[in-house]
Amino acid sequence: MEARMRRLAISALLVLSCVFMRFVGWNPFQSAQALIREFTFTASADLPTEYVRIIGPAHIEVELEPGSIEYAPLDALDRAGEARACVTWDMAERGRAREREDMQNLEPSGWGHNGKAHIMLEDGSFYNGYFWNRSHLVAKSLGGDDIIENLICGTRMQNVGSNKGEGHVGGMAYCETKTRNWLDEHQDGFVYYVARPVYEGSELVCRSVVVNMRSSDGELDEEVEVCNAARGYRINYATGEFEVD
């Protein structure tokens, strides 16, 4: 009799557990892939203004001739690595004048999940356009090349921020504008410019890009982190997929 009561109690507990799990929407048998995918998202809250975080003075450990540029080879996952340049005014002018090459056949790691997005900007307005950009590590306007070693899969915000003119220069455009402005005022000088994408593990899309800028006179001396994110969206950095948060 006692054993029968124990079996009934266990059965009742199992039934109640299943009802509870169904009520809260928890499925203990969901695939490991779904669990992994959920944990590869990052929250889009608490992002810095215009997606740029100032770290401090630059850390430059490269020696390049003025006017030269170097790109790291793609790694085993076909991800772009660090790009280094010693940018001169002439180099930037040639880059600005050069016609942009067709990059449709260039697919940086994580590319292939693009689509239209509705992203809130700093002033409360919205960007309506494609979520992902082919974002340069060294911009064309700084003499950078339209090659796969110089491209990452970057959100529109990572690429240009709000892009609404004076006072709203963000993303990689923040670094590029500072460099161009200094060169325009010091045409005989140069700027060391090093951009390094930051990946976690084997993720195909970088979480951010760390940029170091130092002018030949030391006036421009800054290290910044540009966040690869978008307010209101969650990103699976392992694959490049995104969804509304």
N, C-alpha and C positions, 0 to 999 in steps of 0.2 A: 504493500500500500504506500509506504514511504517513498519507494523508488518511483512509483507511478506518479506521485505528486511532484517529485523533482523533475521528471520528464515533462509534465504539463507546464510547470513553472518556466522551464527553459524554453519550451515551444512558445509560450506566451511572450517571453522576453524577446525572442527572435522576431515574432510578428510585430511587436511594438517598435523594435529597432528599425525594421524595414519601412514601417509606416512613417516613422520620424525622418528617415533618410529621404524618403520620397517627398515628404512635406517640405524639407529644407533644400531639396534639389541636389543632394550629395549622392554621387554614384561612386562607390568604392572600387568599382571595376573599370572605371574609365581608363583609357590607354595611357601608358607612360609617356607617349609622344605628346598627348594633350597636356599633361602636367608640365612637361619640360617647356612646351610652347608658352604656357601661362607665365612661367617664371622668367622667361627671357624678355618679357615686356618691362619697360620702366615707366614710372609715372611721369607725366608731363607738367606736374605742378612745380612751383618754386624754381622756375627757370630764371636765369639772370636776365637783366634788361637787354633786349635785342640779341639774346642768346650768346652774349660775350661776357666772360668772367676774367677780370684783370688779376693776374697772378703776382706780378712784380717786375723787377728788372730782367732783361733778357739774359739767357744762358746760351752763348754762341761758342761752339767748340769746333768750328770748321774754318778752314783757310781756303778761300776761293779767289781767283782773279776777278777783278771787276768786269762785269758783263758775262760771266759764266753761270752755268746752271747744271745741276746734277740730279738725277732721279734714281731712287733705289729700284732694283729689279722687282718684279712681282714675286710674292712669296709662293709657297706650295699651294695656297688656297686662291691664288690669282688676285691677291689683295695688294693695292698700292702701298708703298712704304714712304719713308721720309724724302721730301724734296728740298733741295738746298739751292739757293741762288745768291749771287752778289749783284744786286740790281743797280744799274746806272740809269741816268735820265735818258740817254740814247736808246738803251735797251727797252725801256718802258714805252718810249715814243714809237719805236718800231713795232712793238707788240700791239699798241693801240691802233696803229695804221694797218696792221696786217688783217686781211680778210679771214674771218673765222672759218675753219675747215668743217666739213660735214662730219659730225660725230655720231650719226645714227647707228653706225655699225660698232661703235665702242661701248661696251657694256661693263662698267666697273662691277666689282664683286657685290652681290646682293641685288643687282639690277633685275628687273623682270616682273615686279609687282607694283608698277606705277598706276596712278589713277588720279582723278580730280579730288580736291580737298577744299574745305571751307575752314580756314584757320584765322582765329582772332589775333589781331595785331595789337601793339602797345597802346594805341589811341582808341581802341574799341571798335575800329573798323575791321574789315575782313579781307583776307587774300583768298581769291577763288581761282584756282589753277592746279597744275600738276603738283603732286606731293613731293616727288623726287626730282632732283636735278643732277645732271652730270657736273659735279662741283670740282673745280680746279684746286689743286693744292697751291700751285703758283699761278696766279691769274694771267690770262692773255695780256692784260693791260700792264703786267710787270715783266712781260717777255716769256711767260710760260707757254709750253707747247700743248697742242690738242692731241695728246697721246694717252694711252690707257694707263701708263705709269704715273700720270699726273692727274688722274681722275678718281674720285670716290663717289659713292652713292650718298648724296647729301640732301637733306630736306631743303625745301625752298628757303626756309628760315635760316638754316645753316649757311646757305649760299649768300644770301643778301639781306637777311633780316626783314624789317618792314619795307625797306626800299622806297621810302616816301620823302627822300630829299634831306636837306640840312637838318641835323639833329636826330635823324632816324636811320643812320648808317649802322647796320648790324651784320651779324654773321661774318663770313670771310671778307665781305666788303668793308668791314670796319678796318681790318688790317691793311687791305689793299689801298684804301683811301688815304690812310695815314702815311703809307709809304710813298704813294704818288705825290701827295701834297708836299712832303719833305723834299722829294727829288725836284719838284717844280721850283722850289725856292733855293735849292742847292744843286744846280745842274752839273757842277764839277765833282760832286761827291758820289757816294754809293751807299746802299743799304744791304746788310746781311739779312737774308729772309729765309727762315727755316720752318717748314710746315710738316708736322708729324701726326698722322692719324693714329688714334688710340683705339685698339680693339681689345675685346675681352675674350680670352680663349680662342676658340675656332670660329667666332662669329664673323660673318661676311661683311657686315656694315659696322663702321667705326662708331663709337659712342660720342667722340668729339675729335677735334683737331687742335693740337697745341701749336701755336705760332710764336716764334721768337723773331723780333725785329730790332736791329741796332744799326744806326747810321754811322757814317765814318767820323762824325764829330761828336757822337754820343748823345746828341740832343734827343733823338728818337731811340728809346731804350726800353723795350716792353716785351713781356711774355704774357700771352693771353690764351685762354681756352675757349674755343668756339663749340658750343653744344650742338650735337646733331640730333635735334628733336623738333617737336611742333606742339604747341599748346592745344590741348583737347584731343590729342591722339596718342595711342600706344603703339610702340614699334617692336616688332620681333627682330632684333638685331642679328639673329642667327640666319634669317632668310630674307629680310627686307620687306616682309609683309607688314601692313599697318591697319589699324582700325580705330574708330571713334572711341575715345575713352569714356 
